[in-house]
Amino acid sequence: MKKIAFNDAWTCNSEAVTLPHDAQIKEKRSGTTSSGGHGYFPGGKYTYEKTFEASREWAGKTVLVEFEGVYKNATVSLNGQELCFHAYGYTNFFVELKGLEYGEENVLTVVADNSQLPNSRWYSGAGIYRPVWLYVCDRILPESVKISTVCIDPAVIRIQSPISVMAEVDGVSGEGTEIRLTIPNAKLWCAEEPYLYTAKISAGEDTVEIPFGIREISWSQKGLFINGKETLLRGGCVHHDSGILGAATYDESEYRRVRILKENGFNAIRSAHNPASRALIEACDRLGMYVMDETFDMWYNRKNPYDYGMDFEKNWEADTAAMVNRDFNHPSVILYSIGNEVGEPAEDKGLDYARKMIDLCHELDATRPVTCGANLMIMSRYAKGKGIYQDGEQKTGDTKSNEEKPGQNASLMFNIVASFMGSGMNKSGNSKQVDALTSPFLDSLDIAGYNYASGRYPLEEKAHPERVIFGSETFPQDICKNWEMVTKYPYVVGDFMWTSWDYLGEAGLGAWSYTGGMPFNRPYPWVLAGTGVIDILGNPDGSCKYASTVWGLTENPVIAVRPVNHPGVRPSKSVWRGTNAIPSWSWSKCKGNKAVVEVYSNQKKVELFINGISVGKKRIKECKAVFRVKYQPGTVTAVSYDAEGRKTGRSELKSAHAPLQIMVRPEKETAKPGEIVYVPVTLEGANGIVESNTDRKLKVTVEGGELLAFGSANPCTEEEYHAGSFTTYYGRALAIVRAGNEGVVTLTAADNNKKGTAEIRIV
């Protein structure tokens, strides 16, 4: 089997493009074109074309094109003849190129229709936003060979294929349609030691190499076990977009995201609320990150007028199978989720669908548990005819009535309810009535995921002694309380905060605003959700450092400071964010302003010093102490103490020293031709400290490569990520470039007075 990258020489609406490509990110935003859910980006219909020559050697073989993701309603045609229609924007699909003209030029056309909005509760992107592959197959078809672990002591793997194949792994070989191989002295895969093997599979003229890991999952009321070792999931939810790139999915982007998440203490990702990209899963395989891969955000009742709820009943089976078949050989995937915050399981029809989806997952893959991100409050309200996502309008399961009365305004009603309830939403599932209503569904799952229902954790030991649960979606500020229960109750196996990484759309959902307004559904030009403990550039904030402290992964105290450049202004706060503190003590022109300094530690007490003078010592409560001081440039220092008063750790933050300079620091010194490279751009003092209060607009130019995007993490801006100029935010911005074919990539960032330059060698 030949696998050929099929990403070059496409056009989109007659403009030359290279895939992956997000057609929506360059659309002109405004307050009238779409909702804040979409980030105020309008939709559109996009026609992609690629002209290619079909080799005469392909005749008599099966020729397929795989689309990893097209958003959405994709119509695929070859030489003017329609071959396929694929509705869902998040599952991969294969198209056999019937009617190829061998030895001649052929035209492949893909029309992606994202014109009807709203169709998502977040920024979706549009077009062929994930890679495309061409397969020329003799006997072996893509995703047809399945590799699973039979046991780990001794290590035995099973290789299954619809045809007889020869398989070889680490010098051990066998032949057949079901092959069992015993791997001597096997190295097991886990997040701490992600060892990957390669299986060489051959049949006829076809040969394929499949990476896999030897890994065993088990679970009971005693916990979740990977290779027999109890494992607690330090998780974070992520959406699919790539920040300033929009939805375009590059291998380098997903690898970088997983790397940064792992560096900050996460060991698990929830792909919210759709199947993750293959690139993200492969990065998790390589780096060691557990994945909860999710199918859908909605079932047959829509959360938006034009979302997948229109297509669910026709396509759920094929789309669920697509996710499971793609994930099967990836050791990082340890959980399949059949949905997010769906109310339907509160009625018989929905419960029947749930059981059919669970059965299908088990049929296709008996090795992994099935879960769901269940919001007990939403299910309870649904049962009473008060569906939250339908803005109080309960729709029936009847398809015709859904077409006549589509749901409106997606997350608005839920966000209103959540904002009024705050952390009280965690107790909304505690009543016996809600428990009785939700139990038929929750008990059908292998492991039950609870969204904002941590109040149930202590109750389940007696109420449901056989149930295994985890927090599938939680508030980041609750991590200390939640993690205490995760470590206390064996049947609570982890926590996934909303969110670990910020994203486009759901404008202002988690942001703290100094300009007033509702703490959700913020008006144009808000563009980011503002919920991530890591911003869209990859910079961790105070909430992220807090989580690392709670997880016991930091030795020294950690300092974070709420912005001090808004004196006398009380921010409008969101329930999805407990603080807007960042690790910075460099706020020019703010001397004397009130400053809120947060110190995170798992010790007994912490003392704070400003320029060497103590401003007080405080007890640590829930791994945090808060100091209210006056800002003075210089150095802020935190010292932690144990119960006996002994010093146990020390950390500090410093202010930037004049003169300021523009620094350009590529994350790689060398790059292969065509490789994507991330280049942070910062405003720094002479001592290398980033200055947080002198933001300025910078223009970026690139020689020897292509600038794909340049922007900052500002959640409220009219600037465009593709324009080449952008204003820094708290002193930081980011450029993303594609290396040329040879020589050197030179990137320059400049304002009217200064510039910074860096080079990347192409090797």
C-alpha positions, 0 to 999 in steps of 0.5 A: 500500500502506498500512502501519498501526501495529497496536500499540495497544489489545491485551489480554494475558490480559485485561490492557490492553497496548501492543505490543511487550510481553514477558509473561515479564518480570513473571513471578515468578522463583524457584530452582524455576520454571526454569533459570539459562539463562532467568534463573529466569523461569518460562514461560506461555501468553499470549492476546493480543486486539485488537478493530478495525473493518475499513474497507469500503474494504479490501474487494477488497484484500489485508489482511495483518498482520505480526508482527515477532516472537512468542515462541513457538508462535504461533497466530493467529485471526480471529473465532474461526477459526484462520489461522496457526501459527508456531513460531519465536520470532525470524522475522517472519511475515505473516498474510492476514486472510481472513474479515474482516467489513468495516464491522464489528468484528473480533477478532484473537487470538494465543496465544503458548505459552512454557509448556514450559521450558527452550526456550532457552539465554538469556532469551527473553521471551514474547508479542508482543515485537516490533511488529505492522503492518497492510497494505492492499495493492492490488498491491504486497505487503510485501518483494516489491520487492528493490533491489541494487547491480550496480556502484559505478563507475558506480553502477548499482542493480537493482530487482526486483519480481514485478509491473511497477512504476514506480521513482524514485530521486534523480530517475532513474526506470524501469518494469518487473519488473526495472529498472536505474537509473544513479545519477549522482554516487552516494554509497556506503553504508559504516559510516563514511559510511552514506548512504541513498537512498529508492526510490519504488515505485508500481503501481496505487493502491499506493505504497511508499518503500524506504530502501536503500544503494548498497554492494558486498561482495567477499571473497577470501583477500586480505580483506573489501572494502566498496566496494573498501576493505579492511574489518576487523570490530571486532565484538561479539555481542549477544542480542535482549533490551532489558535491564531492559525484557526482550525488548520491542523498541522502535525507540529502544532498538535505536537507542540500543544501536547508537549506544553500541556505535559510540561505543565503537569497534564497527563490526559486530554479530553477532545471536546466535543468531537474526535481529535485530529490524528496528529494530536493522537499521534503526538499523545502516543509519542509524548505520553498523554492519555486521551478521552476521544469524544464523538459528538456535542449533540445527538438528535436534538440540536443545540444550534439551528444548523448543527449535526443534530440535523444529521445525527440519526442518519450518520451517528453509526458511521461517524462513531465507527470512524472514530473507533476504527481510526483510534484502535491502534493508538495506545494513548486513547483510553476512553471513548466518549459518546457525547457531551451534555446531551439531555436525550438520555433522560427519555426512552429514545435517547437512552436507547440511542445511548445503549446502541452507541455503547454497544457499537463501541464495545463491538468494534473495540472491547478493550476500552471503556466507554464514557460520556460527559454527562451534565446531570442538571441538563438531563434533569431539566430536559426531563422537565421540558426545560432543555437548557441548550434550547433556550428553554424550548424543549424539542421532541425527538421527532425529526420533522418537529426539529426541522420546524423548531430548531434550537436557538442561540446555543450556549446562551441559556446554559451560560446564564444559568451557570453564571447565576449558579456559579460553583453551586452548579456542582451540587445540582445533581445531588438530589435523589430525584436527579439521581434516579433520573440519571442512573439508567444512563450513567450505569450503562457507561463503563465509566461515568463522566460528570460535568460540573457535578462534583457534589456527587463524588462523596455520595456515590460510594454508598449510592452506587458502590459499583460505579466508577466516575471522573470529572469530565468537565470542571471549573479550574478554580475547583481543582484543589477541592476536586483533586482532594476527592480524586485522591480520597475516593478510589472510584473517582479516577480523575479530573478534566478542567474546562479548559486546559488550552484557550480557543476561538469562539464562545467569545469571552466565556471565561474572560475577566473584563475591565470594560464591563458587560455580562461575564459571557456572550461578550459582544464583538470584537471579542473573539476568544473564550478566555477560559484556558489556563494556557493561552492560545499562544501556549503561555501558562497563566496562574491557574495553570501553575495552581493546578501543577501545585495542587497535583504536587508537581512543584517544589517551590512556591509559585507567584502569579499577579493579577494585572495592576494596570487597571487601577480602581476598576473592578473586573467583570468576572466569569464563573469559568475563571477563578483568577486572571493572574499571570506570572509577571512582576513587570508593570511599567508606569504602575508604581503605587497601584494596588496589586493582588499577588497570589502564591501557590504552595502545598506547604503550611505558610508562605511569606512575601517580600517586595524588594527584600522587605517582608509584607507579611506571612500567611497560612496556605489554604487550599494551596493558595495565599493571597496578598494585597500590596502596592506595586513597586518595581523590582523583585517580589519573592515568596518563601514557603515554610513547613508546619515546623516553621522551616523554610522549604522553598523560594521563588521570585519574579522581577521587573524588566529593566530599560531599555526595552527591545523586541526579541524574536526567539524561534523554538527551533534553530533548524527546520526541514523544508516545509516544516512549521516553526513557532516563533515567540515575539516578546517585548523585553527589558535588557535583563531578559524579562518580558514587560507586561504594560507597554504593548505595541503594534508590531509588523512581521516580515518573513524571507525564505518562508511563508508567514502563516499567522501572527497574533497575540492572546488578546481576547478582544480585538479587531486585528486579523491573524493573517494580516502580518501585524498585530499588537502584543498582549502583556508583552507577548505575540507569536509568529508561525512560519512555514520553512521554504525549500532551502537556505535560511528563514529570516523573520523580522518583527518591528515597530516604528522605532525598533526591530528584532530579527532571527534566523532558522536554517533549513536543513 
